[in-house]
C-alpha cells in the first residue's frame, strides 16, 4: 500500500471516510423520518447534501452499502498509515491520538468537529441534518447519533464529549451550551483553533496564550550552566530521569539566578522541548482554561511544562486561587512539570500524581560573582581592561545574579553614549540591586563625603573601619575563608550612639556613598504596630525584600525596636518579645549591612548588643570640632562675609544645630539682599539665627551672652 506523502493527504482521506459515515447516518435518518411522516431538509435540499457527501447528485446507495463503504475507507487508511510509519512523514492526526489517548471513536468525534474548519460545505450538511440553518456546527446529540448509527446506539456514544472525555478535558474540542442550564446534548461541538492549526501543520503557540508563553528547544546541559559545584550537584539530583514517573520540580531563588536555564537544561537532559509560561500573566489573561491550554500546547509538542513566577500567585497581590489551584490543575498533566519563582513553597498534599522535588538556587557567592564579571571582560561583553574595572569590588559590593549582571551591563551600555565606563557600570549595578522595600522605608540618595563630617580622631578611625568592612567583605569572607567560620549570615550590624545632631545620619550616608550602595531609612512609625503580630509581619517584609537588594538598612532612633525586653505581664508583652526575638534571628541571618542609631545606648537590649559587630560613639563636639563645623557649614556658592567662628564655636551646639543656624541665617541674608537676593551672610544674620536655635532647644539666654554682638540682636 502506498504511504501518505504528507499530512494533508491523510486528512483528506479521513474526511472522505467521515463523509461515508455521515452518508450512512443520512440514509438512516431519512428512513426514520419517512416512517414518522416527517419532512426533513426544509432549508437545504437533499440533492445538495448528497453532492457534498458523495460528489454525485444522483447517488442512491443502500444503508448496507454505505456501511461497507466506511469500512473500506477505514481499511485503506489503516494500511496507508502503516506504510507511512516506515517513512519520515509524520501524520499529525495519528500523533494527536497517541499523545492524548484518543480511541478511533474519539477521532471520529474530533473530525466531525474539525470538518467545518477545513471545508465550509460541512456547515450546510450539519444545518440540513439538524433542520436549522443557524446550527452550522454539530451538537453533542448529533455527534452521538452519527457515531451510534453503525454499531452502537447514541446513548453509548454520548460520553465521548462529556467533561471527562480526553477530547474535552484537554481542550481539543469545546462543547458550548446555547444557554445556562441547557442539557449537554444541546451543546454545539467546536474544535479549538489551535488544534485545527496543528492538524494543518502549523506550529505557532496558541494565540490565546502566546503573549506569555513560548516554546523552547533547549540544548544547554547542566554541565554548561555557570553554577557553583554544590549547586550544580543539586540541580543534577533534581533532574527527572527519562524513564521516571512524572515529576513536579519546584525551583526557587532570586531573579536572575538561573532558574529558567536550569529547567531548560533538565528538559535538554530528557531530550524534550519546553513550553514555558509566565504564571502571573497567564492567569490574568482573558482566555478560557489557561492552564489547560498550556498543557495542551506541551502535549502537542511532546514537551514538558514550565510555569515561571508562581510566587506571584499568592500573597497580597496574588491571583485568585493561588498556587494550590494551579498545581491541582497541573496534576492531571501526565508528564514532568516545572514551577519556579523567587519564594520557596510547599506543594499541596493533594498532589499524588507526581513525585515532588524541591530545589532552591541561592544567590551566587562572591567567587562566582567575580568569575561572572571576569568572564564578561574576557569574552568582550565589557570592552574595558581589567585594570579599568575592579571586578573584585563589584562582586563584593553588589550581590547580583548572573541575569542581573547581564542586565546591568546592557543598561550601562544604553546609558553610555560614548561607550562603557566603570562609573556607568557601577551606576547600573546600583539600579539593578535596588528594591523599594514597599512603604516601610524611604530610599535616601547619599550625598555626604568624608570631608563633611567632623569627629574626634578615634571615632573617625572606627568609622573608617566600618567602611573597610563594607569594601572588603568579598576578600575576607571568600578569598580568606572566613565565610566557612560563620554558620549564619555574614552581614554587618553597626550601632551609632550619641546625642541628636552629632552626625549619625551623616555618617550612614557617607558609608553608603563610599560603598556605592543605596541607603534605606526604615520608617519605624510604619513598622511598629500596636496590633499583635503586625510588627513581626512588617519586619519580615523589610528583611525579605532587603535580601534581594544591596543596600544599607538604616534604623534611626531604634530604641523602639531594639530596646530592653519587658517582663511578660500580658499577651502584648509576650508578642512584643517574640517580635524582638524574630528581629534578632533575621539580623543574624542577614548578609547585608544594618545601621542602627540610638540616643541612649544603655537602652539597647543586651541580646542586640552581642550581635553588634561594631559600635561608634558620636560625642557632642568640643569647641575645636565646632570651629571646624562652622568653617565647613556654608556651601561653596554661598556669599559669606566676615564671620567670627571663634565666637560662634563657643556655644555648645551639635552639628545638627549648627546646620539649622546656617540655613536660617542664609534665608535672613537673602531677604536682606532684596528681590535679587544678592545679600551676604553676615554676623548679624548668624547671631539672630543662633538665638532662635538656642530658644528652640529650650535654653534661656540673655543678650549679654552675645557679648560684642549683642547689639546685632533685634
N, C-alpha and C positions, 0 to 999 in steps of 0.2 A: 504494500500500500504506500502511496506517495505521501511523504511527510508534508506538513504545512510549511510553506515558505516564510510565513510571518504571522504575527498575532492577529492581524485584521482578517486574513483568510479563515482562520479558525473561528473568529467571531461571526463571520458571515455564514458559515455552515451551522453554527449553533443557533443563529436566528432562523435559518431555514427549518431547523428541527423544531424550534418553538412555533413556527408557522404551522407545521403539521399538527402540533399539539393543540394550537388554537383552532385549527380547522376541524379537528376531531370533536372538540368541545362545541364548536359552532353547529355541527350536524346534530349532535345530541340535544343541544338547546333548542334547535328548530323543531326537532321531533317532539320534544316535551311541550313546546309552545303550541304546536298544531293540535296535540292531543287535548290541551286545555282550552283551545279556542282563542288563544292569544295571537296578536298580530305584531311580531317584532319588526324592528327595522323601520320605524316611522321617520327617522331623521337621516339615516344613512341607508342606501339601497343595498339589497342582497348582492347584486352583481358587483358593486364597488368593493365590498368586503372580500368577496371571493377572488376578485382580481388581485387585491393586495396580498392575500394569503397564498394564492396559487399561481398568479400571473396569467390566469385564463378565465375569462368571464363565463365560459360555457362549461366549466368544470363541474362534474357531478360524480362524487365518489361516495361509496357506502361508508358507514361507520367502521366496518371491519377494515376497509382499505386504508382509511386514514390512520387507524391504529398500527397497521403494518408499516405504513409509510414512516411513522415516527420511529418505530423500532429499527427500520432500515437506516434512517439517519443516525440513530444512536450507535449502531454497529459501525457504520462508516467513520463517524467521528472518533470513536474509541480506537479504531485501527490506525487512523492517521495520527492521533495523539501519541500512540505507542511508537509509531515510526519516527515521529518528531523528537521523542525523548533521546534518540541516538544521535541527534544533531545538536548544533549550537543554538538553535532557536528556542526561545523561552515563550511559552504560552501563558499569558498573564491570567487568564480565567482559571487555568489549572493551578497556577501558583496561589491565586486567591483562595481556591478551595482548600489547598493544603495548609496555608498559614492560618486560616480562620476556622478550620474544621468543618467545612461545608459538605453535606451529602449531595447526591445527584438532585434530589428534590429541592434542596436549598438553592442549588444552582439554577434550577428551572424557575423558582420564585424570583431570584435575582434578575434573571434575563427578562422576565415579564416586566419587572420594574424599570430595567435599563432600556428596553426596546424603544420607547418614545424618544429617549435622548439620542438614539442612534438613527432613528427614522421617524419623522413626524406622521407618516401614514398610519402608524400604530395607534395614534390618538383617535383616528376615525374608527379603527377596529374596536377599541375599548368603549368608545361612545356608543357604537352600534350594539355591542354585547350588553351594555348597561341601559340601552334605550334612553340615553340622556346626553345631549351634545355638550353639556357643561362638565361631564365626568369623563375627562380625557385620560385619566390615569386609572389603573385597575384598583379596585378596593380589595381589602383582605378577603371579603366574601367571594369576589370573582376569582382571585388567585386560588383560593381553596377549592372552588368548583372546577376550575380548569385543571388543577393538579389531580383532583379526585375523580376526574372524568374517565380515567383509564383503568387503574387497578383498585384504587381505594376511594372512599367517599369523602366529601368535602369536610366533614367533621374531623376526619383523621388528619387532614392537611392544614387545618386552621392554626395549629401550634407552630407551623413554620414561620409565622410572622408575629408570634407572641413576644412579650418582653424578654423572655429567657432564651429566645432563639438566637443563635450566633449571628444571624443577619441583622437583628435589631439591637442586641446588646453591644455589638461592636460598631454600630453606626453605619453599616453598609447600606441599609435601607431604612427609611423613616416613615412608618405609618402615621398619617395625620388625620385626626378626628375632625369632622366638619363642625362640631360644636362640643362644648364641655358636657360630659356625661353621656355622649353618644357611645354605642357599643363598638367594640374593636372591629367587628365585621364591616362597619360603615367607613372605616378609615381608608383613605386613599394611600397607595403604596408608591413612594418615590425613591429612586436611587440617589444617594448623595453624589454631588457633582465631582467630588474628589475621586470617588470610586469609578465613575464614568471616565474621567480623565486618565486614571490608571489603566483601565482596560484598553484605552486607545493609545497607550504608550507614553503618556505624559508623566514626568517625574517632579513637577513643581510641588512644593509644600502646599497643603490645604490652605487656600486663600483666607479662610476664616481665622486661622491662627498664624499666618505667615509673618505678621508683624512682630511676633515674639517667639518664633520657633524657627530653627534651622536644622538642616540635615548635614551631617559631618562624616566624611570618610577619614577616619583617624589613621595615622601611620606612625605616630610617635610612640616609642616604647617607654616603659617605666625607667629603664636604664638611662634613657636620654634626658629625663627630667632633671632640672637643676635643683636637686634636693640634697639635704644632709643625708649621710648614710643611714642614720637611725630612722629618719622619716621615710626614706626610700624603702627600707625593710617593712615598715608599717603598711605602706601602700601595696607592696607586693603581697603581704599577708592578707590584705582585704580583697585582692583581685579574685573574682569568681573563676572557677575552673570551667572549661568548655563543656564538660560532662556533668556539671554540678546542678543540683536542684536550684530553681530560680532563687536569686539572692537580692535582697534590698540593702544597698550600701548607702549609708548616710555619711556625708563628709561635712565637716565644719571647720571654720578658720577665718581669719580676717580677709577682706577683699584683696585680691591680687596675689594671694599666697600660692596659687596654682591648683585650685580645686578642679577647675574645668580641664586643665591639662592632665591632671591625674585620672579623671574619668575617661578622657579621650584615650589615654594610654592603656587603661584597663579594657576599653572597648577594642582597641587595636590588638591587645593580647588575646581577646576572644575571636579575633578576625571578623568583627562585626562593625557595621556603621553605627552612627549615633544620631538620635533625634533629641535635640536639646531645646528646652523651652524655659523661658523666664516665668516662674510660677506666679509671681505677683501680677505681672501684666496679663498673663493668660486668664486668670480668674477675674480680672477687671474687664475683659473683653465681652462683647455682646453676643458672642456665638453660643449656640446650644451645645451642651455637653463638651466643654473644652478638654477635660481630661480624657474622655473617650476619643476625641479627635486626635490627641497626641499619641495615644496608644495605637489607634488605627494607623496613623502615619508610620509609626515604628514597625507595625506588623507588615504593612505594605512593602517596607524596605528591608524586612528581616533585621531590624535594628534593635538596639537597647535604648531605653528611655532615660533621659537625664533632665530633672527639674532643678533649676537654679533658684536662688533667693527664696528658699522655702521659709527662712526665718521671718520674712515679711508677712507671712500668712497668719501669724499670731501676734498678740500684743495690742497696744493701744491703737496702732494704725493698721491692724491686720485685716484680713478678709473674712467674710462670714464663713463659718465652718472651720477655718483654720487648718493646721497641718493634718489633724486626725481625719477629717473628711476626705482630704486629698489622698492620704495614704490608704484609706479604706477603698477609694475608687481605684487606686493603682494595684490593689491586692488581686484584682481579677485579671491583671495582665500576666499571661503565662510565660514570663521571661524575666531577665535581670532588669532591675530598676535602680537608678542612682538619684539621690536627692542631696543637694548641697546648699549651704547658707553660712552666714557668719556665726550663728549661735548653735550650740550643741543642743540636741533634743532627743527624747526617747520615743521610739516608735510605739504606737498603741498596742496593748496586749492582744487586741482582737486580730492582729495580723499574724496568721499562722500559715499563710500560703507561701511565704518567702522566708528564707533564713536571713535574719537581720544582722548586719555587720556595721559597727560604728567606727569612724575614723576621723581623728582631728589633726589637721595640718597646722602646726604652730607657725608663728611669725619667724622668719629666718633669723638666726643668730648673727652676731657681729661678724664672724669669719665668713659666713655665707654672703652677707650683705656686701662686705668688702670685695669678695670674689665676683659678685654680680657687677659691681661698679668697675672693677678692673677689666672684666670681660667687655664691657661697653667701650672702653678705651682701646682694648686690643683688637676688637672687630671693626673699629672705625665708626661705631654708632656715635661716639663722642669724639669729635675731631679736636681734642686737646691733648697735650703731652701730660704724662703722669706727674711731671713737676708742676704743672699749672692747675691740677685738680687734686686735692688731698682726699683720696678715696677712703683712707682710714678715718679721717674726721667726718666725712659724710656718713660712713657706716656707723660710727659711734653716736653721731648727733641725731640721725633720723632712722628709726626702725621701720623702714619701708619694705614692703614685699616686692617680689620681682615685678609684678604687674604695675605697682605704684612707681617703681623706679623707671620703668619704660614710659609711663605717663608723664612723669616729671621731666624726663629728657625731651619728650615731644612738646610739652608745654613751654619749656625753656627755649626750644628751637623756634616755636611760633612767636614768642615774645622778644626774640633777639634778632632784630633785622640784620645786624652786622655779623651774625654767627654766634655760636655758643660761647658763653663766658662762664667762668667759675661762679661769679656773682649771680648770674641768671639761673644757674643750676641750683644754687642754694635757695634762691627765692622760690623756685618751682617746687623744690623738696618741701619747703615750709608750707606751701599751699596744699601739697598732696597729703601732708600729715595732719592738716588742720581739721578739727572737728568742732562742732558748735556747742556741745555739751548742753544742748537744749536751752531752757530758760533758767537754769540753775547757776549759770556762770556767764561772765562777760569777758570777751577777749580784749586784752589790752595791747596796744601797739607800743612795745618798749622803745623809749627814746633816750633815756639817760645813759651816760657812759661813765667810766671811772673818773673822768675829770670833774664830774658833777657832784660827787659825794665827798663829804668831809668827815673822817673818822680818826680816832687815835690809831697809831701805827699798829698796835697789836690786833685790834678789831679789824683793821683793813687787811692784815695778813690772813686772818681767819676767813674773811670774805673771799680773798683770792684763792684760798684753799678749797672753798666750795666750788668756785669756778673751775678749778683744776679737776675736781671730781667729775663735774659735768663733761668736761672736754676729753678726758682720758678714760672714760668708762670702758670703751672697747679694748684698749691696750691692757688695762689692769685685769678686767674680768675674763676676757677671752685669750689674749696673747699670753698673759702671765698666769692663767689658770685659776684665778680666784673665784670664777663662777662656779667651779665644782665644789667649792667650800661652802656655798650657800644653798640650803635646801629650798628656800622660798625665793622671794624676789631679790633683785639686785638694784633696787631703787635707792633714791637718796631722800631722806627725810631731814629737813632743816628747820630749826626753831630760831626765829628772830625775836628777842625780847627787849623791852625798853619802853620808855615813855612815848606818848604820841608825838609825832613830828620829828623824831630823831633819825629818820632815813630808812626805816624798814621797808616801806613800799618801794622807795627809790632803789634800794639795794636789790630787791627782787627783779625790778625791770632791768637793772644793769646785768644781772646774771642771765636773764633771758636774752638780752641783746648780745651779750658776749658769746653765748652758746648758739645763737641763731634760732631760738625757739620762741613759740608763742607763749604768752602768759595769760592764763585764765583765772580771773578773780572770782572765787566762789561767793555767791550771794547767800550768806548764812540766813538771812531773813526768809529766803525761799526754801532753804534746806531744812532748817529746824522747824518741826511741826508739833503742835500740842496733841495731835491725834496719834494714837498708838500705832506704831509700825510705819508711819509715813516718813519719818526722818531716815530710817533704815532704807526704805524704798528709794528715797532721793539720793542717798549716798551710793547705793548700788548703781543708779543711773550714771552718776558722775564718774565712778571708777570704771564701770563697764565701757563707757564711751572714751574715757581717757586712755584705756588700753590700746585704742586704735589711733591715738594721737600722740605725737611727740611734742608735749607741751609741759610747762611748769604749772602745777596746780597751786594756787595761792589762796590760803585760808587766812583772811585778815581778822584780827581780834578773835582768835579761835577758841577763846575760853568757853564759848557757848557749846562747842563740840568736844573739846579736849580737857574740860575741867574735871575736878575730882568727882569720882563716882559717889553717889549718895547711899546712905543706908536705905534698905528696902522697907518702906512703910506702907506702900500701896502698889497697885498694878502699874501705875505710871512710872514709879521709881524702878520697878523691875524691868519694864520695857526700855526705859532710858539707859539702864546699864547694859541691856542686850545690844542696844544701838552702839554704845561705846565699844563693846567687845567686837561687834561686827566691823567697826571702823579700824580697830587695831589689826584685825585679820587682814583687811584689804590693804592697809598700809604696808604690812609685811610682804604681801604677795605682789604689790605694785612695782613694776620695773622702771617707772618714771620718777620724776622729781616732785616732791611736795614741800612747799614752803609755808610755814605757819608763823603767825605773829601773835604776840601777846604783850599786854602792858604789865602783867603781873605773872612772872614765871612760876612763882610759888603756887599759883592756882592750877597749874597743869598737872594732870593725873600722873602718878608715878609710872604706871604701865606705859604711858606715852613717852615719858622721859627716857625709858630704857630703849625705846625704838627710835630715838632721835640719833641720827648719825653725826650731826654737827649742830652746835649751838653758838650763836653770835649775839653778844650783848651790845646793845646800842645805848650808850650812856648819853646823858644830857651833855651838850657840847660845852667845853670850858671856854674862857674868853679868847684864847688863841684860835680855837676852832670856829668860834662865832665870827671872829675877824675874817677868817678865810671864807666863811659862808657869805658874809656881807660883800666881800670883794667879787664873788662869782655869781651873785644872785641876779643881777640885771643882764638880760640878753645883750649880745654884741651890738644890735641895732638900736638899742635904747639910748637916747641922748641923756647923758648923766652929767650933772655939774660937779662942784667940789663937795664931796660928802666926807663927813668926819667918821670914818669907820672905827676909829679907836673909841669914840664916844658911843657909837651905836652898839658896838660889841660889849659894852659894859652892862647892858641889860641882859638878864638871864632868860634868853629865849631859845627855843629849839629851831631847827632848820625849817620846820613847817611854819612856825610863827614868823620867821624872817621872810619866808616866801609870801605869806599873806601881806606883810607890811610893804614889801616891794611892789606887789601888784596894786595895792590901794594907792600907794604913792604915785605910781605911774598914771593911774586914772586922774588923780588930782592934778598932776603936771599937765596932762593932755588937755584937761578942762581949762587950766590957766592959759594955755597957749592959744586959745581962741578956736574959731571954726576950723582953721587949718591944722590945729593940733601940733604946732611947731614948738611947743614949750620944752623945757628940760626938767629932769627930775633934780630938784634942789633939796637942801636940808629942810626947808620949811614944809615941803610935801612929805618927806620921810618922817619928820617929827610928828606931824599931825596923824599920819597913818600909824606910827608907833604907839601913840597914846590910845588910839581906838583899839588896837590889838591888845594892849595891856588891860584896857577896860573889859574887853570881851573875855579875857581869861580870868576875870574876877579880881584883878589886882587894883586896889585903890591907891593912886599915887597923886602927889601934888605937883604943881607946876615947878616947884623948886628943884625937883629931882632932875629936871631937864637942864639945870644949870644955865650956862650962857645962851642956850637955845630956847629958854622959857618964853622969851618974847615972840617966838615964831608961832606959839600956840594961839588959836583963835580966842 
